[in-house]
Amino acid sequence: MISLDVIFWMYVCLFALIGAMRGWARELLVSFSVILALFVLSVLERFVPFVRDSLMVNNPDSFFWLRSILMMSLVFFGYQTPKFPKLASSGRFIREKFQDVLLGLFLGAVNGYLVFGSLWFFLDDASYPFSFIIQPDINSEIGIVAQELLAFMPPELLGAPMIYFAVAIAFVFVLVVFL
């Protein structure tokens, strides 16, 4: 058995290596896609009555799947966006210098935190609906560390109104850097 916090850090390291290979510009688009996913989820949870009143309260397993599928779909498109010919031919996604690799490494680690941290938060919020994933034991040292980490996961930190500022900053950054 392996602790969820160990898996969390393993994915952060794996995403960092992927980010170093892909470059900072591509990884930045993935970060923005996660921010967009968290924004859409925040809007759904606050303003859509079916999600707010029915799914969140009566069916946490379905709510977990809604959140996870939406998050992973937008992350998938964030990773695929630079493959489109118009964006790929612009020359902005070419890794030319060592600093591009280092910035890609950093942004990849941030993406690992954003993606896996959000999924772990959704899993905890749904009270671990799978039999093969159990809640960390808060009476053990590893469980205490896991509970402390959950307080710093993206959906917790980027709740309303912070997510609105994050979306605004992301769109300004896209307009200035990519267009």
Wavefront OBJ file of the C-alpha trace (Angstrom):
o trace
v 0.000 0.000 0.000
v 1.259 3.470 -0.875
v 0.204 6.744 0.663
v -1.623 9.338 -1.427
v 0.862 12.046 -0.490
v 3.699 9.919 -1.924
v 1.710 9.450 -5.143
v 1.048 13.191 -5.172
v 4.761 14.059 -5.042
v 5.540 11.318 -7.564
v 3.127 12.906 -10.050
v 4.493 16.382 -9.376
v 7.978 15.088 -10.277
v 6.685 13.234 -13.339
v 4.825 16.305 -14.603
v 7.992 18.368 -13.984
v 9.994 16.067 -16.268
v 7.273 16.239 -18.902
v 7.273 20.023 -18.593
v 11.038 20.187 -19.096
v 10.666 18.225 -22.327
v 7.693 20.226 -23.613
v 8.834 23.755 -22.752
v 7.319 26.586 -20.789
v 4.832 27.904 -23.362
v 3.043 24.593 -23.765
v 2.991 24.009 -20.027
v 1.561 27.455 -19.455
v -1.411 26.560 -21.645
v -2.015 23.483 -19.492
v -1.929 25.621 -16.349
v -4.491 27.928 -17.868
v -6.695 24.987 -18.852
v -6.705 23.779 -15.222
v -7.595 27.284 -14.039
v -10.404 27.351 -16.593
v -11.651 23.953 -15.380
v -11.689 25.146 -11.769
v -13.539 28.279 -12.882
v -16.190 26.278 -14.766
v -16.633 23.978 -11.772
v -16.998 26.955 -9.463
v -19.682 28.445 -11.699
v -21.497 25.095 -11.952
v -21.430 24.597 -8.188
v -22.735 28.089 -7.460
v -25.194 28.869 -10.239
v -26.569 25.647 -11.766
v -29.428 24.392 -9.582
v -29.183 20.740 -10.660
v -25.522 20.540 -9.722
v -25.821 22.662 -6.576
v -28.984 21.141 -5.134
v -29.058 17.603 -6.461
v -25.613 16.281 -7.367
v -23.596 17.927 -4.615
v -25.973 16.889 -1.843
v -27.564 13.606 -2.916
v -24.977 11.929 -5.121
v -21.349 12.707 -4.241
v -20.049 9.869 -6.459
v -21.646 11.371 -9.574
v -20.431 14.798 -8.525
v -16.894 13.400 -8.240
v -17.159 11.995 -11.772
v -18.527 15.274 -13.137
v -15.643 17.221 -11.615
v -12.995 14.700 -12.677
v -14.209 14.286 -16.243
v -14.500 18.034 -16.747
v -11.039 18.598 -15.286
v -9.377 15.830 -17.302
v -11.117 16.896 -20.521
v -9.823 20.440 -20.270
v -6.361 19.208 -19.261
v -6.358 16.899 -22.283
v -7.162 19.794 -24.598
v -4.565 21.926 -22.834
v -1.943 19.322 -23.634
v -3.166 18.970 -27.226
v -3.504 22.674 -28.082
v 0.085 23.202 -29.295
v -0.376 20.366 -31.789
v -2.729 22.504 -33.846
v -0.833 23.650 -36.961
v -1.589 27.376 -36.602
v -0.212 27.520 -33.040
v 2.655 25.110 -33.658
v 3.930 27.053 -36.681
v 3.975 30.378 -34.828
v 7.419 29.640 -33.359
v 6.398 30.465 -29.798
v 6.592 26.859 -28.646
v 10.199 26.182 -29.614
v 12.595 25.422 -26.757
v 15.771 27.297 -27.617
v 17.593 27.840 -24.352
v 18.338 26.039 -21.123
v 16.210 28.565 -19.258
v 13.203 27.457 -21.334
v 13.778 23.899 -20.111
v 14.076 25.053 -16.487
v 10.940 27.154 -16.700
v 9.170 24.193 -18.331
v 10.361 22.007 -15.439
v 8.910 24.460 -12.922
v 5.614 24.903 -14.765
v 5.330 21.138 -15.248
v 5.649 20.682 -11.486
v 2.973 23.350 -10.983
v 0.752 21.472 -13.437
v 1.286 18.226 -11.543
v 0.237 20.034 -8.393
v -2.792 21.561 -10.106
v -4.003 18.389 -11.838
v -3.293 15.681 -9.293
v -3.978 18.007 -6.353
v -7.400 18.828 -7.741
v -8.229 15.184 -8.391
v -7.119 14.235 -4.881
v -9.231 17.046 -3.441
v -12.272 15.836 -5.414
v -11.624 12.296 -4.193
v -11.436 13.447 -0.580
v -14.527 15.609 -0.981
v -16.448 12.543 -2.240
v -15.218 10.520 0.793
v -13.072 8.176 -1.318
v -15.806 6.343 -3.264
v -13.519 3.509 -4.437
v -12.737 0.411 -2.395
v -9.093 0.341 -3.540
v -8.394 3.930 -2.414
v -8.862 4.534 1.281
v -8.826 7.717 3.275
v -5.504 8.419 5.014
v -5.528 7.445 8.686
v -5.388 10.733 10.585
v -3.947 8.923 13.605
v -0.708 8.153 11.741
v 2.061 10.545 10.807
v 1.528 9.972 7.076
v -2.206 10.608 7.472
v -1.549 13.870 9.287
v 0.756 14.998 6.463
v -1.892 14.021 3.902
v -4.587 16.002 5.731
v -2.279 19.013 5.948
v -1.569 18.772 2.206
v -5.285 18.684 1.388
v -5.670 22.144 2.904
v -3.328 23.494 0.206
v -4.856 21.858 -2.863
v -5.957 24.056 -5.798
v -9.751 23.861 -5.319
v -9.257 24.920 -1.712
v -6.888 27.799 -2.511
v -8.608 28.902 -5.724
v -12.141 29.066 -4.408
v -14.370 32.036 -5.098
v -13.421 34.881 -5.436
v -9.742 33.948 -6.038
v -10.614 31.840 -9.087
v -12.124 34.903 -10.785
v -8.861 36.800 -10.384
v -6.887 33.776 -11.612
v -9.024 33.558 -14.781
v -8.608 37.286 -15.428
v -4.821 37.071 -15.016
v -4.666 33.985 -17.247
v -6.616 35.689 -20.035
v -4.493 38.828 -19.836
v -1.370 36.677 -19.997
v -2.682 34.799 -23.047
v -3.487 38.058 -24.811
v -0.076 39.578 -24.076
v 2.168 36.556 -24.654
v 0.433 34.325 -27.176
v -1.491 36.711 -29.443
l 1 2 3 4 5 6 7 8 9 10 11 12 13 14 15 16 17 18 19 20 21 22 23 24 25 26 27 28 29 30 31 32 33 34 35 36 37 38 39 40 41 42 43 44 45 46 47 48 49 50 51 52 53 54 55 56 57 58 59 60 61 62 63 64 65 66 67 68 69 70 71 72 73 74 75 76 77 78 79 80 81 82 83 84 85 86 87 88 89 90 91 92 93 94 95 96 97 98 99 100 101 102 103 104 105 106 107 108 109 110 111 112 113 114 115 116 117 118 119 120 121 122 123 124 125 126 127 128 129 130 131 132 133 134 135 136 137 138 139 140 141 142 143 144 145 146 147 148 149 150 151 152 153 154 155 156 157 158 159 160 161 162 163 164 165 166 167 168 169 170 171 172 173 174 175 176 177 178 179
